[in-house]
């Protein structure tokens, strides 16, 4: 797919996501700040750093942020992962990490992102692996999974890289996708995101 065409598709997608998120915020303000449900989160079977299978059901009952990325990303993925580490630390302070909330970082580049590579990459961000899952699986299936979540991913074979929308996805304990956050937003309030996770985790 030509690069210009792909960039246009991403722009259209982001405009749509911004509209959806804006409407949801407006709706929440008029319904006691209760987040709506965007869609049912698609299930998956992936492997963690130790090769153990992890499914969406393994985090049932926990509010979680899901992030699709690749570790050799030259721009947005490292700072976005650092933002996740700050959210993790905030959740730890609140005593909610690993028990009521979780983080799932899913690579769509398993060829380069071997378990050894991901252990090195994740180690830069002081993760608590009891609540922060670094996952990998089949490339084609993972790209399709990202798209089912509304994350556009396209392989740039010419430059041996990837282009993707950079989002954090909030999924509740029932497996419903509740909202998106722009992962590279410099003004993203990590305390607010952590508070959202804790609030969602308390829903029955």
N, C-alpha and C positions, 0 to 999 in steps of 0.2 A: 504494500500500500504506500503510495507516495507520502512523503513526510508532511507536506502542506495539508493534504487531505486529512491525515491523522490528527494534526494539530487542530484542525477545524472541528473534527469530531470531539476531541477533548474539550474544546471551548464550549461546544453545544452541551455536552454532558455536564460540565461544571455549572453552566447557567441553569440547567435543569435542577441540579442538586441544590444550588443556592436557593432557587425558588421553592423547592420542596422543604428545605430546612427552614427558610424564612416563614413559610406558611405554618409549619409545625410549631415554631416559636410563638407565632401569633395565636395559634390554637391553644397552646399551653397557657399563655397569659390569660386566656378567657375560660380556662377550665381548671383553675386552681393550680397552675404550673405543672399539670400532669402531662408527661410526654405521651404522644400517640405511638402507634405501631405502624412502621413503614411496610414491613413484610416479614414473613417467616424466614429466619436465617437458614440457608441451605446446610445440610449436614455434610460431613467430610470424614475421611480416614487418612490421617497423616502420621508422620513419625517424629518423635522428639529427638533430642541430641543423643540419647542412648539407644535409639532405634525402636523404642516402644511405641506401639500404635496409640494415637490419641484421636478421639472423636469429639464432636460438639457435645455429645451427651456426657462426656467425662467432666464437663464444666457445668453441668445442669445445676441450677440453684444458685449459681454465681453470676453476678453482672460482670461483663468483660468488654475490653477493648480489643478489637481485631485489627491488625495492621499488615497489609501486603507490601512487600519490599524486596530488594535484592542487596546483598551485602557489599557488592562492588559498585554500587550506585555512586556516581561522582558528585552528587549535589544534595538532594533533599532527604535521602534515607538516613544518613548518619545523624543529622541534627534532629530529625523526627524521632529517631530511636532514643536520643538523649532526652527529648521531651517525655517519652514514655518512662524513662528512668526516674524523672522528676515526679511523674504521676505515681509511679510505684512507691517512691519514698513518702509521698503524701499519704497514700493509702496505708503504708506501714505505720506512720505516725498515728493514724486513726484506728489502728488495730483491726483493719478490715482486709488486709492483703492475704491472698492465699486461701482464706476461709470463706469470705463473702464476695471477693472480687478477684479477677485474674486479667492477665495480659497475654495475648496470642500474637506472636510475630510470625508471619507465614511467608517464606520465600517462594517466588515463582521462577527462580533460577537454580534448580537443584544440581545442575551440572557443575557449576562453580561453587555453589554453596553446599559443600560436603559437610558432614557432621563436624569434622575437624575444623573446617573454615568457620562454621557457625559458632563453635565453642570459642574460637579466638575472637570473632567479631562481638559476640554477646558479652564476653568477659570485659570488654571496654566499658560497659555500662553498669557494672556491679549488680547483676540481676539476682533476685531471689527465685531460684528455679522451682520452688514450691508453688509459686503463683505466676511466674512468667515463663510461658512456653515458647520455645523457638522451634518451629515446625517446618518440615519439608515433605515433598511427595513427588509424584509424577508431574513433569512440567506441564503437559497438555491439560491434565485434570486440574492442576492448581490454577492455571490461567483461566480455565472455565469457571472454577469456583469463585475467583475474584470477580469475574464478570457477573455471576449470579448475585453477588453482593452489591453490584453497581459500580465496581472499580474497573475501569478500562485499562487493560494491559496489552501492549503490543511489542513484539520482539523486533529489534532493529538489527537484522542480520548483517547489514552492510558495516555497521560500526561495532558489532558484537556487544550490544547493549540493549536496554529496554526503555520504553516510555510508558508512564503510568500515571493515573490520577492518584494523588497522595492524600489519603484519608484515614482517619481513625473511625472505626465503626463500633457503636455501642450496642451490644446485644444483652438482653436481660436473661434472668435465670430460666425462663420458659423457652428460650430460643427465639425470641422475637427481636428483629432489628428495630431499634428505637430512634437512633439519630446518627448523623455524621458530624465529624469535626475536621476542619482543614488541618492536616498534620504539620504543615509548614507555616502556619499562621504565627507570626512573631508575637502577636497579642493574645494568643491562646492562654487562657487562665487555667493553669494546671490544678489549682485548688478547686475551681468550679467544676472541672471535669471529674476530679476525684469525688467531689460532693455529689455529682450526678450519678456516678457509679454506686456510691454508698446508698443514695436515695432509692435507686432502682433495685438494689439488692434487698431492700426491705419490703418490697412489694410482695403481696401474696397472690 
